[in-house]
Amino acid sequence: MKSKNRLFYTVVSILFGFLFGSIILIINDINPLQAFKVIVIGALGKPSYISWVIVKAIPIILTGISVAFAFRTGLFNIGSEGQYIVGSIGAFLIGYLLKLPPVIHPIFALLVGTLFGAIWGGIVGLLKSKFKINEVISSIMFNWIAFYLSNYMLSLKALRKVGTDTTYPINVTANIEILGNWKRTDAGIDFLMNHSILKQVLRPPLNWGIVIAIVIAILVWYIIKNTTLGYQLKAVGYNLDAAEYGGINIQKNQVTSMSISGAISGLAGAIMVLGVAGNIGLMASQQGYGFDGMAVALIAGNNPLACIPSGLLFAGLKYGGGKLNSSLNTYSEVVDIVIGIIIFFIAMPRLLELISSLYKKKEAK
């Protein structure tokens, strides 16, 4: 599908999502204009709200890029959630167990988290290439292995903070928040008190992750668009037989694709540990970042660059929609309905093409 058509159908799908969401709100005696106003103000009304949207968008932008990359190479990476989890484990272990200088420490922790995700994704690619095991099945299983591995870590006395359901926090030298721990010092507090807007912006754990996400999006786009590796990976995705006939190593490229995809998701987990949570907590269920990433990738049309606005839209709807209950006494789940309908129509571009062609025929008559 041409990029212009993809953009058009994406916009139409978003409008359909808001339309059907409005119908749900009307059925529940809620004015949709008031509801959407609450969502917009709840996401953009204050600098601190915008900061929270950015913070929440970082992991789903990266997992969206991860899923989009795999899609572009003919693979369905449904294991982004597990790769995210092992990435957070790797970053935590380096952030907590090692004592390194402030600049080197977070960089090393991010690299290790990325490596953990790459290994986790690479194993799925290896099973696919060597043993023909469907990556959807194996990656789902690896999600659960990562989930229970993370919770198992909380059973280790050396890692679990006494009397809590979390690990000990990472060392301050591994923190990647903007201004880091400086803003917690007396000088930092005095400076923020004199700059009220800056204080609101930095009150949430705004970190360097958004910059990293943008760089990764550009890098992945460039690899797919302008490199020999990107050409080979896309060729494998388009037609296995033709790629093999052209001399491309199918097995190697499948492992490479899943490793790169897993690395990006692992990086997302590492950023959240080093820049937001500061530790690992006991999970009652999977956090859903990988699955949200699939939605972001679909909205973005599997374009790494488009994952940035797509992720911000997704995070804005989620964060702003969370205030519907307190403001209008209605269900915040209406946002999930809107997002679900957007994805439903994006996943059915042929239906929108059919509607468009029927409209054109009617116009011609």
N, C-alpha and C positions, 0 to 999 in steps of 0.2 A: 504494500500500500504506500502511495506517495506521502511524503512528509506533510504536505499541505492538507491532504485528505485526513491523515491521522490527527493533525491538530484540530481540524474542523469537527471530526467525530468525537474527539476528547472533550471539546468545549460543549458540544451538544449533549454528551453523556453526563457532564457535570450539571448542566441545566435540567436534564431529566431527573437527576438525583435530587436536586432542590425542589423540583415540582412535585415529585411523589412524596418527598419529606413534608412538604406543605400540606398535602392531602391528609397525611397521617396526623399532623398537628391539628388541622381543622376538625377531623373526626373526634379528637380529644378536647374540642372546644378551646383550642389555643390559637391565638392570632399568629400566623406564620411570620408576618413581618416583625412582630415583637420578638419572636423566638430567634430569628436570624440576626436581629439587632443585638440581642443578648450575646449570641455567639461571636459576632464581629467585635463588639466592645470587650467581651471577655477575653478575646485573643489579642486585640490591638489597642485597647483603651488606655493602657499605662505602659511605660517603658519596662516595668518588671514583667508584665504579661507577655510582651514581645520577647523578652529574654527567655521566659519559660517556654514559649513556643519554639524558639531556636534550640534550646537545650533538648526538648523532647523530639525535635525533628532530626537531630544529628544521627542517632542510631538507625532510624528508619530510612534516612537518605542513604546511608552506607549499606544497609541490608538490601535496600531497593536496587542500588548499583550492583551489588553482588548477584542478586537474582536476575537482573537485566543482562548482566554479562553472560551468565550461564545460558539464558534463553537465546541470546544472539549466537551462541555456539552449538545450539541444538540440544542442550541439556536442561533438565528441570531440577533446579537446586531447591528442593523443599527442606533441605537440612540447614538452612541459614540460621535457624534458631539454635541448633546445637553448636554450630561454629561460633556463633555469638557467645554462647556460654563458655566454651573452652577458651576463647579469646580473653574473656574476663578472668578466668582462672589463671591463665598464664601471666597476665598483667598484674594481678593481685600478688602472686607468688614473688615476682620480681620486686614489686612495690613494697612488700612487707618484709621479705627475708633479706634483701640486700641493702647495703648502705652505700650509696653512690652520690657523687656531686649533683646539685640541683638540676642542671641542664641535661647531663648525661643520663640520670636516673629515669625520667619519664620517657626519653627517647628509646632507651633499652627496653623498658617495660612495654611500650607500644609495639616494638619490633617482635618481642617474644609472644605477646598476645596475637599479633598478626601471624606469626609462625605456627602457633597452636591451631589457629583457624585453618591455615593452609594445609597442615597435616590432616586435620579432621576431614576437610573437603577432598584432599588428595586420596585418602583411603577409599572414599565413595567412588571417585573416578577410577581408581585401580580395580575395584570390584566390578565396575561397569566394563572396563576395557579388557580385563583378563578373563573374567568369569561370566560376562554377559548378565550380571545381576542388575536389574532395573534400578536406576539411581533414586527414583521416587521411594521405593520400598526401603532400600538400604539407608537413605538419608533420614527417613522418618525414624528408623530404629536408632540411628546415631544421635538423633535429637534426645531420645529418652536416656541413652547411655550418658550423654553429657549432663543431662538434668540430674540424674542420680549420682553422678560423679561429683557434681558441685555440692549436692546436699551431703554426700559422704564426707567431704572436707570439714563440714561443721561438726563431725564426730571426733575430730582430732583435737586433743587438748592443746596442742602447740599452736593451733590456729584459731580456735573458738574462744571468744571473749567470755569470761565467766559471767553467768547470769543473763546472757543474751542469746538471741538466735542469729547472731552475726559473727563474722571473724573479727580479729583485731584490725584496726584501721591501717592503711598503708602509711609509709613514712612521708613526712611533709615534703621531702625532696622529690617525691614522685608525682606530686600534685600538678595538674595541668590547667587549673582554673586561671582565668585572666586576672592578672595581678597576684595570683597565688595566695600565699599566706600573708603577704604584705598588708592586705586590706583588713586583716584581723589584729594587726598590731595597733598600739595606741596612736601612732602617727597615721596609720591607714584609716582608723576610725575617725580621727579629727578631719582628715582630708575629705572623706566621704560625707561627713556631716555638713561640710561647707559646699558640697556639690550634690544637691538633692536628686537631680536627674541621674547622675552617675551612680548614686547610692541605690536608686531603684533598679537601674540596669544591672548592677553587679550583685544585687541581693540574691537572685537565683544563682546556681553554680554555673554561670556562663563560662565556657572554657574554649580552648583552642581547637576543639573538635570540629567546629563549623568551618574553620579555615582548612583543616585537614580534609574534611568531606568534599569541599569545593575542589581542592587540589586533586583528590582521588578521582572525582567525576571527570575533570579535564584530562587526567592521565589515561583513564580507561577509555574515554572517547577517542583519544589520540591513538592508543594501541589498536583499537578496533578499526579505526578509519585509515590510518596511515602507516601501519607497520606490516612486515611480512608475517609476523606471528598472528596479528589480527586477521589478516587475509586467510591464513591457513585454518584458524579456528572457525571463522565464518563459513569457509568452504566445507568443513566437516559438518557444520550445523545445517547447511543447505542441502547437501547430498553426500552421504557417506561413500557411496560407490564411485561417484565422479571424483571425489577428493582422493580416494585411494588410487584410482586409475591415474590421477595426476601426480602420484608419487608422494602424497602426504601421509605421514605416519599417524593413522587414526588413533591407535591406542595411546601414544604419547600425547597427542593433542587433547584427548578426553581427560587424561590425568592432569595435564597442565591447566585446562579450563576449570576443572573443579577445584584445583589448588588455588588458583587466583581468586575464584569466587569465594572460597572458604576464607582466604586471607583477608578479604575486604570485610566479611562478616565478623571475623575474629578481631579486626581492628576496631569495629564498632563496639564490641564488648569491652575491649581494653580502654577505650575512651570513656565509657560510662563508669568504669571502676576508678580510673585515675582522675576524672574530672567531675563526677557527680556523686556516686555512692561512697567511694573511699574504702569500701570493703565488699565482702560477699555475704549475702543473707540466705537464710534457709527459705527455700521456695516451696510453696504449697502447690503451685502449678507452673507451667512454662510461661514466661513473661510475654511472649507474643511478638517480640521485635522482628523475628524472622518472617512471621506470617504477615505482619503489617508491611514488611519490605516487599512481599509479593504483590500486595495491593498497590504500593507506590510504583513498582516496576510496571504494572499493567496500566496505571493512569499515565505514566511517562512514555508509554509505547516502547518500553525497553531501550530508551535513550538515556545513557548515563547522565548527560547534562540536564535533561528534563526531570531527572529524579530529584533535583534540588528544589524547584518550585512545587513539584508533586509532593515531596516530603513535608515541605512547609505548609502546604494546603492541608494535608492529612493531619499534621500536628496541631494546626490552628483550629480545625474543626473539632478535634478531640478535646483540646484544652478549653476552648471557648464553649463547646457543647457541654462540658462538665458543669457549667454554671447554670444550666437550664433549670435544674431541680431546685436550686436555692432562689433563683430569680422569679421563675414562673410556676414553680411547683409542678413541673412536668418531667417526663422521663428524658434523661440525657441520652438514652439509647436511640433516640430519634436520629442522632448523628451517625450511629452505626448503620441505620437504615439508609440514610442519604449516601454514605460511602458504599454500602453494598449495592445500591442501585446504580451508582456511577460505574462501579466495576462490572456489573452485569451488562450494561450497555457497551462498555468499552470492549468486553470480551465477545461481543456480538456485532462486529463492525459490518458484517454482511447484511444484518437486519437494517441498520441505519442506511446502508447503501441502497437497499431495496426501497425503503421509505423515500429516500431522496430521488431515486429514479422514477417512482410512481408519481411524485409531486411534479417532476419535470415533464412527464408525459401529460399530466393533467393541465399544466401550464401551456403546453404546445397545442392542445385542443382548443 
